[in-house]
Amino acid sequence: MAIQQGNSTWRKSTHSLAHGDCVEVASPLHLTIAIRDSKDVERPGLSVVPDAWSSFVTTVTADASVL
C-alpha cells in the first residue's frame, strides 16, 4: 500500500474485511510509517521506516501463503 509521506490520514487496505478487521497506516512525519490495529485505534501504534514497510508489503503481496 503506497502512502504519501507526511500525510497523517489513516488508510485501510481495500482488502479489509467488511467489519474492519485490518491494520491502518499513516505517515504523520516524513520518513515514518505508523501502523495501528483498526479494532483498537486508542492503543499506541508502531512506527517503522519506509524501507521496512515497503519490504513487508512486497513480501506479503508476493507470497499469498504469508496471509
Secondary structure, DSSP 4 states (H G I P E B T S, - for coil): ----TT----EE-TT--TT--SEEEE-SSTT-EEEEETT-TTS--EEE-HHHHHHHHHHHHH-GGG-
